[in-house]
Amino acid sequence: MKEVKVGLVGLGFMGSTHFRIHNSMPGVKVVALADIDPVKRTGDISSVVGNIGGGDNSQPLDLTGVQVFDNGFEMIEKCDLDMVDICVPTVWHKDLIIAGLEKGIHVFCEKPLCRNLEEVRTLKEKIAASKSFINIGMCVRAWPEYDAAKKILDSGSVGKVLTANFRRLSPRVHGNSWKDWYLNDELSAGVAYDTHLHDSDFIRYLFGRPVSVTSIGLRGAVTKDTHDHIFTSYNMGDKRFITAECGWCAAPNVPFEMSFQIVCEKATLKFDHSGFHIYWNDGKIDTPDTGDPALPTGWHRELKYFTDCVREGVTPDKFQTPDSVIDGVVIALTEINAADCGKTLEIEYV
Ligand SMILES: NC(=O)c1ccc[n+]([C@@H]2O[C@H](COP(=O)([O-])OP(=O)(O)OC[C@H]3O[C@@H](n4cnc5c(N)ncnc54)[C@H](O)[C@@H]3O)[C@@H](O)[C@H]2O)c1
């Protein structure tokens, strides 16, 4: 099997998660790594904290045979890579994506795609002009329970959707990232963008393009001035009642929650701490098999799929296309504006 050579930028929560996943898969190898932090460049990830996934970070990662750099641009320029995997704070995504595309290698970049609409427009052009494959880490689309819900809805077995609610509630993010960048308004863009984006994007993936959004938000509760909590109602142009809520203000010991309830004509699909179940209107409860224990998370599934596509030279289109990811970004940015101006805003897709 041809080996896919990966260059990884950033060895924090997502970077160390991706490092382990890549190196656990046959035919994939992280051959180069770039991180601004000299401690991470030794493989020491003892400072890394994440909301889910929880690997043992007390043991250093084995970087034997890995070329190590202090910045991603030099790594992309100097190394013989099939793909770059970008896991640094969002503010650097755009330039690293462009560097990868211009080198002619494939690009996997963690979400969010980039910081703002101007960057979205630049990237849309660069992606369209490139022959390289690109996927963004919208892992919820590939997350077993969310993927299963989509398949059930698409099958028509539960009837039409009446209401849907998605929740993503995190304990506060102090002290869990490089230089606390999630709390830095210049580097992150707040919970409404960084974290809530997963659900805005999934709603787009599941139900199509919302026409407008009505949002309320709380700014500056734990960050200086970004949204720390947001609630949105999505107008789908029909009677479906679709809402989502996200926040990262809770006490540090509150467990992370990602959950949904989708009420349909014949049954309700529900995912929460008790698992994923179908509650039929006649009282029956099903617990669907959500997939392959070897690929337990959306991170495993999206990376396995993308690296398989890179190896086989097949354009990835199973979980996402660049345009659908761009829609999710535009929706989330519109939600922020809607919360700020207190009005329902139409979404102007780019
Ligand atoms: N898909 C998901 O479920 C998910 C979950 C968490 C984070 N993320 C995303 O992943 C990205 C990284 O977040 P994280 O939680 O891993 O952050 P983190 O703070 O844990 O890790 C960031 C890493 O990047 C390094 N770094 C910072 N600036 C750099 C630069 N200019 N060049 C090279 N290295 C640099 C830091 O030293 C650190 O090792 C963000 O875009 C975030 O939104 C996605």
The ligand as an SDF file (V2000), in Angstrom:
LIG
                    3D

 44 48  0  0  0  0  0  0  0  0999 V2000
  -12.8220   19.5630   15.1290 N   0  0  0  0  0  0  0  0  0  0  0  0
  -12.8650   19.6750   16.4310 C   0  0  0  0  0  0  0  0  0  0  0  0
  -13.5980   18.9680   17.1200 O   0  0  0  0  0  0  0  0  0  0  0  0
  -11.9600   20.6700   17.0910 C   0  0  0  0  0  0  0  0  0  0  0  0
  -11.8140   20.6590   18.4900 C   0  0  0  0  0  0  0  0  0  0  0  0
  -10.9410   21.5720   19.0550 C   0  0  0  0  0  0  0  0  0  0  0  0
  -10.2410   22.4780   18.2640 C   0  0  0  0  0  0  0  0  0  0  0  0
  -10.4370   22.4960   16.9150 N   0  0  0  0  0  0  0  0  0  0  0  0
   -9.7300   23.4410   16.0600 C   0  0  0  0  0  0  0  0  0  0  0  0
   -8.3670   22.9950   15.9270 O   0  0  0  0  0  0  0  0  0  0  0  0
   -7.4770   24.1090   15.8350 C   0  0  0  0  0  0  0  0  0  0  0  0
   -6.4390   23.9980   16.9350 C   0  0  0  0  0  0  0  0  0  0  0  0
   -7.0940   24.0350   18.2030 O   0  0  0  0  0  0  0  0  0  0  0  0
   -6.4990   23.2580   19.4790 P   0  0  0  0  0  0  0  0  0  0  0  0
   -7.6140   23.1180   20.4560 O   0  0  0  0  0  0  0  0  0  0  0  0
   -5.7540   22.0400   19.0570 O   0  0  0  0  0  0  0  0  0  0  0  0
   -5.4790   24.3550   20.0230 O   0  0  0  0  0  0  0  0  0  0  0  0
   -4.2460   24.1070   21.0130 P   0  0  0  0  0  0  0  0  0  0  0  0
   -3.9980   25.4130   21.6710 O   0  0  0  0  0  0  0  0  0  0  0  0
   -4.4720   22.9120   21.8710 O   0  0  0  0  0  0  0  0  0  0  0  0
   -3.0470   23.7540   20.0180 O   0  0  0  0  0  0  0  0  0  0  0  0
   -2.5250   24.6920   19.1110 C   0  0  0  0  0  0  0  0  0  0  0  0
   -1.1010   24.2530   18.7510 C   0  0  0  0  0  0  0  0  0  0  0  0
   -0.6180   25.0970   17.7160 O   0  0  0  0  0  0  0  0  0  0  0  0
    0.7010   25.5660   18.0620 C   0  0  0  0  0  0  0  0  0  0  0  0
    0.8590   26.8540   17.3820 N   0  0  0  0  0  0  0  0  0  0  0  0
    0.2670   28.0310   17.7030 C   0  0  0  0  0  0  0  0  0  0  0  0
    0.5580   28.9400   16.7650 N   0  0  0  0  0  0  0  0  0  0  0  0
    1.3440   28.3360   15.8450 C   0  0  0  0  0  0  0  0  0  0  0  0
    1.9530   28.7660   14.6360 C   0  0  0  0  0  0  0  0  0  0  0  0
    1.8020   30.0200   14.1720 N   0  0  0  0  0  0  0  0  0  0  0  0
    2.7080   27.8750   13.9480 N   0  0  0  0  0  0  0  0  0  0  0  0
    2.8690   26.6100   14.3970 C   0  0  0  0  0  0  0  0  0  0  0  0
    2.3230   26.1510   15.5420 N   0  0  0  0  0  0  0  0  0  0  0  0
    1.5570   27.0090   16.2460 C   0  0  0  0  0  0  0  0  0  0  0  0
    0.7080   25.6420   19.5740 C   0  0  0  0  0  0  0  0  0  0  0  0
    2.0120   25.5890   20.1010 O   0  0  0  0  0  0  0  0  0  0  0  0
   -0.1210   24.3830   19.9340 C   0  0  0  0  0  0  0  0  0  0  0  0
    0.7010   23.2540   20.0010 O   0  0  0  0  0  0  0  0  0  0  0  0
   -8.3650   25.3520   15.9380 C   0  0  0  0  0  0  0  0  0  0  0  0
   -8.6730   25.8270   14.6700 O   0  0  0  0  0  0  0  0  0  0  0  0
   -9.6310   24.8400   16.6230 C   0  0  0  0  0  0  0  0  0  0  0  0
  -10.7830   25.6030   16.3130 O   0  0  0  0  0  0  0  0  0  0  0  0
  -11.2510   21.6010   16.3240 C   0  0  0  0  0  0  0  0  0  0  0  0
  1  2  1  0
  2  3  2  0
  2  4  1  0
  4  5  1  0
  4 44  2  0
  5  6  2  0
  6  7  1  0
  7  8  2  0
  8  9  1  0
  8 44  1  0
  9 10  1  0
  9 42  1  0
 10 11  1  0
 11 12  1  0
 11 40  1  0
 12 13  1  0
 13 14  1  0
 14 15  2  0
 14 16  1  0
 14 17  1  0
 17 18  1  0
 18 19  2  0
 18 20  1  0
 18 21  1  0
 21 22  1  0
 22 23  1  0
 23 24  1  0
 23 38  1  0
 24 25  1  0
 25 26  1  0
 25 36  1  0
 26 27  1  0
 26 35  1  0
 27 28  2  0
 28 29  1  0
 29 30  1  0
 29 35  2  0
 30 31  1  0
 30 32  2  0
 32 33  1  0
 33 34  2  0
 34 35  1  0
 36 37  1  0
 36 38  1  0
 38 39  1  0
 40 41  1  0
 40 42  1  0
 42 43  1  0
M  CHG  2   8   1  16  -1
M  END
$$$$
